[in-house]
Amino acid sequence: MIYYLIVVISVVLDQISKKIVIDNLKPIGTVPIIKDVFHFTYCENTGAAFSIFSKNTALLTCVSLVFIFVVFFFLFKNIKKKSHNKMLLLGLSFILGGAIGNFIDRFFHGFVTDFFDFRLINFAIFNIADVFITIGGILFCICILFSNDDESIF
């Protein structure tokens, strides 16, 4: 049950942060936190990571929905079989929460609201859902790389 709660909390935190950004940052565009290093910058991303597929948001929305169902299936399956791999369950929960958060934006607005802007390394602007997906992906990869043969991940 805790893993479903993690999904819900991830989605809620993501959506609250985006609402705050839309209400306060959209009118002004960007706010430097550390000038030329880190800014909060309002950005409407019609694509996925690094704006890929930005020309085909309908396809991206459909692919995102399929991805959400696949991740949910793996999470549900591993919870149901009482998996002892807590890192896997946590990773899948973060991935699912982040994916749902971005899907909500994409479905209702046609874009995802991004706002974390690391200018020092000229990195893509991203949001809290992206952070959850990244952390979840790292945990998932660690599970794949270091899993023992006693417990199947899939």
N, C-alpha and C positions, 0 to 999 in steps of 0.2 A: 504494500500500500504506500510506503514511503516514496517509492520511485514514481508513482503516479502523481503524488504531491509535488515532487521535484519538477515534473513536467509542468504542472499548473503554475507553480511559483515562477518558473522560468518564463512562461508565457506572460504572466501578469507583470513581472518586472520589465520585460521587454516592451510591452504595450504601454505601461505607465511612462517609461522613459521616452518613448516616441511621442506620446501625447504632450509631455512637457516640452520636448524639442519643437514640435509643430506649433504649439501655442506661444512659445517664447523666442525661439531661434529663427523660425521661418521669416519673420518680418525683417530681421537684421542680417541674416546670412551666416556670419561667422563671429565667434568670440575667441580671441587668443587667451589661452590659459598660460602658456609659456610661448611668447612671441617666436614665430618661425620654427617652433618645435612641436607644440601640441595645441590644437584649436578644437573647439566645438563648432562644426560647420554643418549647416543644413544641406542635405543632398537627397534628391529623389532618384533612386536607382531603379531603373526599369529592367535591369538584368539581374544576373546572379553575381557571384563573387567576381570582383574586378570588372563588373558590368558586362560579362559575357552573356550572350543571348538577349541583349537589350532590344533588339529589333523584333523579337518574337515573344512577347509577354504571355500570350495565350498558351503557347506550347510550354513555356517555363512554368506557368501556373499549374498546368496539367501534370507535368513531370514532378513538380513539387508535391502535389497531392499524392501521387503514386509513391514517392519517396517516403512521405509521412506514413502511409499505410504499411509499407515494408518495414520501416523502423518500429512502428507500433507492434506489428506482428512478432518481430524478434524480441522486443521487450516483453510482450505478453507471454510468449512461449517460454522465455527464460525465467520469468516470475512464476509461471504456472508449474514448471518442473523444479521449482525451488532451488534455482541455481545458487551456488555458493560463491560465485564470481561477482562480488559486490562492485568491483571496478567496471566490469562489463555492464552491469545494470545501471550504474551511475552514468557511464558514458552514453548509453542508449537513451537514458532519460534526458540528459542535456541536449543531445542531438535532436531528439523529438521535440523538446520544448522550444529550441531555437528555430527549428524548421516550421513549427506551427506559428510561431510569432511572425516570421517573415511571410508565411503563406497568408496570414490574416491581412497584412498590408497589401500584398500583391493582389489578393482577391477583391478587397474593398476599395483600394485606391489605384491599382494598376502599377504601383511602384512600391519599393521598400524605402522607408526613411532611414538614412544613415547619418551619422553625426560625429563619430570619433575620427579625428583627422590628425594623423602623425605626419607632420610636414618635414621633420628632420630627415626621415628616411624615404620621403615621397611615397608613402604607402597608400593603398586604397582606403577610402573613407568607409567605415563600417559601423555596426550597431551592437547592442547587447546580445541580440539573438545570434549574431555571427560569432561572438565570443563564446556563447554556450555551445554552438556547433563545433567550434574549433577545439575547445576543451574536451567535449565529448568524443570528437574524432581522435584526439591524442590518446585518451583513455582506451578507446576501442582498439586502436592500433597496438597499444601496449599489450592488451589482452590477446590479440591475434599473434603477436610476435613471441609472447612468453607463456602461452597457454600450454598446459600439460595435456596429455592424451586421455586423461581420466574424464574430462568433461568437454563435451562438444559445445562450441559457441553457437553453431547454427543448428 
